[in-house]
Amino acid sequence: MTPTSLSRLLTPVRAIALGSLIWLAGFTPAFAVTDEEKAQTAVHMLDYVSVDYPEFVQNGEVLNPEEYEEQLEFATQSASLIAELPAVDQQAELLKQAEKLRQQILAKAAGEAVSATANSLRLAVIQAYKITVAPKDIPDLNRGAQLFGETCAACHGATGHGDGPLAKGLEPEPSNFHDQDRMRMRSIYGLYNTITLGVNGTPMQSYAQLPETDRWSLAFYVSTLRATGEQKTAGEQLWQQGRGKAELGNLKQLVMQAPAELETAGLADVQTYLAAQPSALQALAGNPLNISRSKLTATLESYREGDYASARQHAISAYLEGFELVENSLNNVDKALRLEVEREMMDLRSAIAKNASTDEITAQIAKINDLLDEADEKLGAGSLTGATAFVSSLLILLREGLEAILILAALSAFISKTGRRDALPYFHLGWIFAVVLGGVTWFVASYLLTISGAGREMTEGITALVAAAMLLYVGYWLHSKSHAHAWQQFISSHVTAALNKRTWWAIAGVSFLAVYRELFEVILFYQALWAQAGPEGQGAVVAGIVAAAVLLAILSWAILKYSVRLPLGKFFATTAGLLALLAVIFAGNGIAALQEAGVITAERVHFISAPLLGIHPTIQTLTAQGIVIALILAGMLLSREQEKR
């Protein structure tokens, strides 16, 4: 009973003989195995090759002939298992890599090269056959310690030094989990695999009967036995500085890499700390930038697998579900950096759409991750100063609420100017219903369903384009009535009758649309800002909301007061101009939102970026705004011709 798996446990001939017999094709049904088990076993063997080969073959010389034969047999058996797996697009390439590994071993190639090939093939098999490689929940190391004492300590010793009471006479000897040279080569997933499958022909039996969560807890615990206090402290300090969040930001990344693979990047101590304190990843998950990192990792994995549609969707989510939620905060700290991140994320989506090479996608994602690290540092690793929290809060509501307030104020002034104050209840009903529905939407998104960033942008984009069309129509109508006699004629023949037919429900509709379009996004932005600000800065967030609300109220009052004092012609001309401007803004922002949702492609051009005016430097958004401007000019010319007639 020894999870010696976790070691180089194999007795050469016995392990090979028994292992080969179990997996050979045509074996009796009593030993039938599933395709997933075959894939897991191939991965398990490749893990052993990557760890053990460098120890027994050095400088082209075989130091242990029996172990060398074992490595060769494992490489051969891995290829056989891969050939028996269901056909997938990547299978031919996997077999080619397996043969390359076998030839390297036959040629007694350098240990570093063989390990690299074995690890590459191991990861490729995992990706091709969608093997589960990460725990579903944060492992419990206390439970792992308990299991180690119950199932492993008899052979491996209470402290994991391989000196348990049953260790004497075992062949091979139980592993010493404090052996830095060996354990630095073992990934947590490799340990989990050995615990699950055991090692044929050795005292290391399978513990597949344990629940999956227990096996992961045991694997995590064993991986920490070699760790020193200094390594954990150093790793914690690096983690708090933001190091390793892109490379080790989720459980899958943490368990799949051996410490030796992270040494070049200086992240081995970070992995040691996270293996001992995996709960640190839970806190990380709340940071929107880490959502972006996770989605970018998924983007690259999907792209390498040839699943370009999924890669594109992950790239879109990296922006919508992550970065977009902190862009207001970053904008107040470093606007140039915010714009650069947006541009690079857009370029990534374009590169995926153009089927760029994997190397190009890898380089682009690495560049974005560097920018996200810089953004994380600028934002204070998830916390904001009081001043930054206040300004961010103020600008969120001002930016998102300005368009709605302009429309509401113009509608209110129109109702007052025409003297039809009986339409006011319908006007107020529209925006009040929007507020209520926005609250319901927020509740559903927070507690009942998950509303994706793409869904949010789809809603915003479609409502923006509908609003732009409505504003164009209303603006044209107002411009056509800007001459006194035209207005008087309309009043006498249409307005009273129209209102008697309750067409003022259209006023309620515009009022609703203007508010609901922005409200849900505002709520999501404030959720992210609230978490970033922390308890110390949340008062500043509230103060920013209050200040923005006061400014918007003052703006509404000024528009209402001064617009109603304008002469009739100027009032309608001014209001028509305002609505036309808003139509241009809505058209640009609507197309941009659909681009962010992945519905419309985005081809970036060198042009200014002014989101407040709906100006985004892409061919699609600028073309849409150009069309709206052309329609406005055509409407003005048509109105003048009608007036002349």
Secondary structure as UniProt FT lines:
FT   HELIX           4..6
FT   HELIX           12..23
FT   TURN            25..26
FT   HELIX           29..31
FT   HELIX           35..56
FT   STRAND          57..58
FT   TURN            59..60
FT   STRAND          61..62
FT   HELIX           65..84
FT   TURN            89..90
FT   HELIX           91..106
FT   TURN            107..108
FT   HELIX           111..128
FT   TURN            129..130
FT   HELIX           141..151
FT   HELIX           153..156
FT   TURN            158..159
FT   TURN            165..166
FT   TURN            168..169
FT   TURN            177..178
FT   HELIX           180..183
FT   TURN            184..185
FT   HELIX           188..197
FT   TURN            200..201
FT   TURN            208..209
FT   HELIX           212..224
FT   TURN            225..226
FT   HELIX           229..240
FT   TURN            241..247
FT   HELIX           251..256
FT   HELIX           259..262
FT   TURN            263..266
FT   HELIX           268..276
FT   TURN            278..279
FT   HELIX           280..285
FT   HELIX           288..304
FT   TURN            305..306
FT   HELIX           308..317
FT   HELIX           318..322
FT   HELIX           323..326
FT   HELIX           327..333
FT   HELIX           335..353
FT   TURN            354..355
FT   HELIX           358..378
FT   TURN            379..382
FT   HELIX           386..418
FT   HELIX           421..423
FT   HELIX           424..443
FT   HELIX           444..448
FT   HELIX           453..480
FT   HELIX           484..490
FT   HELIX           491..495
FT   HELIX           496..500
FT   TURN            501..504
FT   HELIX           505..563
FT   TURN            564..565
FT   HELIX           568..596
FT   TURN            597..598
FT   HELIX           611..613
FT   HELIX           619..644
//
